[in-house]
Amino acid sequence: MDLGKIIHEKALECGYDNCGVIPLEAFGEYKERLKERIAKFPEAAAVLETPLASLKLN
């Protein structure tokens, strides 16, 4: 069983409705979309930046 499947099953056991695992390369596109959203809604920047501080948006 692959690690993604193990994580998915454990998340379901813990009460999550669903869980997904994505390749690391997908974060580059996610980072760009997040930067666009922050530019569009600057008042939400503090909330949007906090969980992804490690992506270094600037």
C-alpha positions as CSV (number, residue, x, y, z in Angstrom):
1,M,0.0,0.0,0.0
2,D,1.4,3.4,-0.9
3,L,1.8,6.2,1.6
4,G,-0.9,8.4,0.1
5,K,-3.4,5.6,0.6
6,I,-2.3,5.1,4.2
7,I,-2.7,8.8,4.9
8,H,-6.1,8.8,3.2
9,E,-7.4,5.9,5.3
10,K,-6.0,7.3,8.5
11,A,-7.7,10.7,7.8
12,L,-11.1,8.9,7.3
13,E,-10.5,7.0,10.5
14,C,-10.0,10.3,12.3
15,G,-13.3,11.7,11.1
16,Y,-12.3,13.6,8.0
17,D,-14.8,13.4,5.1
18,N,-12.0,13.1,2.6
19,C,-8.3,13.6,2.2
20,G,-5.9,14.0,-0.8
21,V,-2.2,13.9,-1.4
22,I,-0.7,15.9,-4.2
23,P,2.8,16.0,-5.7
24,L,5.2,18.6,-4.5
25,E,5.3,20.2,-7.9
26,A,1.7,21.2,-7.6
27,F,2.6,23.7,-4.9
28,G,4.2,26.1,-7.5
29,E,0.8,26.6,-9.2
30,Y,-1.0,26.8,-5.9
31,K,1.5,29.5,-4.7
32,E,0.8,31.6,-7.8
33,R,-3.0,31.2,-7.4
34,L,-2.7,32.2,-3.7
35,K,-0.7,35.3,-4.6
36,E,-3.4,36.3,-7.1
37,R,-6.1,35.8,-4.5
38,I,-4.2,37.9,-2.0
39,A,-3.8,40.7,-4.6
40,K,-7.5,40.6,-5.3
41,F,-8.5,40.5,-1.6
42,P,-5.7,42.2,0.3
43,E,-7.9,42.3,3.5
44,A,-7.6,38.6,3.6
45,A,-3.8,38.4,3.4
46,A,-3.2,37.7,7.0
47,V,-5.5,34.7,7.0
48,L,-4.3,33.4,3.6
49,E,-0.6,33.8,4.3
50,T,-0.5,32.2,7.7
51,P,-0.8,28.5,6.9
52,L,1.6,28.7,4.0
53,A,4.3,30.9,5.4
54,S,6.8,28.2,4.4
55,L,6.1,28.8,0.7
56,K,7.6,32.3,1.0
57,L,5.0,34.2,-1.2
58,N,7.2,37.3,-1.6
